[in-house]
Amino acid sequence: MKGMKNIDTFFDNKDRVLIRDAVSEAESHTSAEIVPVLTNCSGRYDRAEDLAGFFFAIVSLAFCWLNFQDVITDGAWHSQQAPNLQLGLGIIILILVFGFILGAFLANRIGWFRRLFCTKKEMKACLKEKAIQAFQMHRVGKTKEATGVVIFISLFEHMVYVLGDVEISKHLTDEDFVEVNDAIIDGFQKNQCTNGLVEGIRLCGQKLKEHCPSQPGDENELCNELKIWKQYS
């Protein structure tokens, strides 16, 4: 998707080391495995382009009609002479077509503009679906004790989803991870993305420690590096 910061360089090498160390520190207190995943977008949202195109088409037509058609709009008394329409049917059709193309183009290129035409419900559904895919793709569900956790961050939606394996889900629900989500999102909003993610990982480790404390002989089953998942580019 155009108009978004390059996900490959979103975190530099120094930031990635800090994130990796945060995962290592959090896992030192729990038998769970934490896997942070960063993606640029969780859905294509093609319908948003259509809605943006429709919006621009209507706005363009309204603008041209009010400014170039000889149509009375002030409610004053005038003769019954037919209005002198400057814009014919062909021109009106062209205005609608070009307005639609312009709106769809802008929605494709500008992330914040595209997001205006995406419902929160739709974005949450896409976020959860992609988090499940990331969970499977990065083998988070393959730990011995079923204690893997993925922290899924999607840049376009400005959303975070924490998904735990079977053993984690027995004790912790989505509501229990709200604090983790909020810490990460707050950091991103303040342009302190690394600090926000590190804090989110720390809080996640604290919650996991309560129900899955570290055990003698625990092994690091999954890599602690931040996973980058580039989609819809």
N, C-alpha and C positions, 0 to 999 in steps of 0.2 A: 504494500500500500504506500502510495506516494505521500510526501509532505510530513514525514515523520523522521525523527532523529535516527541515525544509523544504529541499529541494535548491536552490531558487532563492536562498536566503540562506545556504547553507552556507559560501560564501566571500563576504566583502564586497568592495566596490570596491577597497579597498587591497590585499587579498589577491590579487585578480585581476590587478592591475597587477604585483605581484611575480612571479606565475606567468608572465604574458606576457613580462616582462623576462627571466625565466629561460630561456624558450624562445628568445628573441632571442639571448641570450648563447650558449646551447648551439649554435644554428644558425650562429653566426658562425665556428665552427671545423669545420663539416662541410657537405657539399652536401646532406645529408639534411634532410627536413622533419619536425618533431616536432609532433604534434597531441594534446594532453591532452584526454581526454573523461571527464566525471563523470556517472554515472547513479545513480539511487536504488536500482535493483534490476534484476537480469538475468533473472529468471524469475518466473512467477506462483506456482509451488510449491503448486498447489491440493491436491496429495496430502498436503502437510504439515498442512493444516487437517483433513483427514480423519483422519490419524493422531493429531493432538492431540485431536480429538473422541472417537475411540475410546479413547484413553488416559484422558481425564477420565470417560468413561462407566464404564469398568471400575473406576477408583478410587472414583467416587461410589457405585457398587453395593457394592463391598467395604466401604466405610465404613458405609453404612446397614445392610448385612447384619450386620456385627460389633457394631453399636451398638444396633440396634433389633429384630433378630430374636431370638427365644428359642431360640437354637441353642447347644449345648454345644461349646466349642472347646478346653477345657483338658485333655481326655483322661481326666478322672476318671470313676469308675464311678457310674452313675446308673440309675434305673429305666428300663424299656423304654417308658415312656409317650411317645407321639409329641410332638415339640416344638411349642410354640405359636407358629406363624408369625404375626408381627404385620404383615408386609408381604405383601400379596397380589400376584398376577401383574400386575394393572393398575398398582399402585404401582411395581413393579420396572421395568416397561416405561417408565413416566414418568421414573424415575430415570435410566435408560439414555438416553432421548431428551434430557432436559435436560442431562445430563452431556456428551453429544456436542455439543449446541448451545453450551454454555459453553466447552468446549475449542476448538471451531472459531472461536468469537468471539474468544477470547483470542489465538489464533494469528494471526488476521487483524489484530488491533490492536497486538500487542506483537512487535516485530521479533526480539528475542533469544529469545523463547519459540518463535516460528515456526521459527527457525533450528535449534532443538533437534531438530526432526523433518525436517530436510533433510540428506541425506548430502553429504559433501564432494565425492564424485564427481559427484553431480547438480549441485551448485553450480558446479563447475569447468566442466562441460559447457555450462551455461547462460551462464557468463561468456565462454567462448571464442566461442560462437555470437553473442552480442551484440557482442563486440569486432569480429567480422568484419562485422556489420551496420553498426557505427559507422564502420569502415574504409571501407565502400562509401558510406555516407550522407554523410560529410564529405569525400569525393573524395580520400582519402589515396592511393589507387592511381592517381591521374591525374597524378602528377609526371612530368616529362620523362625522368628517368633511373631511374624506378621505385625511388625512395629514400625514400618516405614511411613514417613510423612513427606508430602510434597508441598512446598510453599510456592504457589503459582502466581506470578505477577504478569499482568498484561498491560502494556503501555497505552494502547489506543483507548481501552475502556477505563483506564485509571482505576483498576480494580485488582483485588488480591483474593485468592481462594486457597484455603488450607485444607488438604485432603489426607486423611489418615487411613491406614490399613485396618484390617478387622479388629485387631487387638486394641488399637487406638480408639476406634469408633465405639467400642464397648464403654469407654469411660469419658470421652470428650465429644461434644457435638459442635456444629458450626458456631453456635453462640459462644462456646468456650474459647474460640479462636478470634473473636471480634477484636480483642485487645491487640493481638498480633497484627491483624489486618490494618487496624487504625494506626499503629506505630509505623508501619511501612508506608502507608498512604500519606501520613503526616510528613514523613521525611521527604517523599517525592514532591509534595506540594511546596515545601520550603526549599526545594532545589538542594536538598541534602540526602540524596538517594542512598548513598552508601551507608550513612549513619542510620537512616530509617530502616534499611534492610537488616543491618547488623542488630539493631535494637529488636526488630521483629523476631529474628532468629533466637536472640537471647530469651525473649519472653516465651517463645515456643518451647525452648529447652526447659524452662522453669515449669511449664504446665505438664510437659511430658515426664519430668522427673517425679512428679507427685504420684503418677500411676505406673510408670515404667522406669523405676530407678536402675542405675547401672548395676550390673552383676559381675562377679568375678569371672574372668575369662571372656568378657565381651569383645567381639571383634568388630572392626570397622568394615561393614559389608558393602557399603556404597561410597563412591567417591564424594569428597566434600566440596568439590569445585562447583561454582555456579554454572548451571546448564543454560545455554542459549538456544532458543528454538525460534528460528526465523521462518515466518509464514506470510503468505499473500503479498510477497514483495514484487 
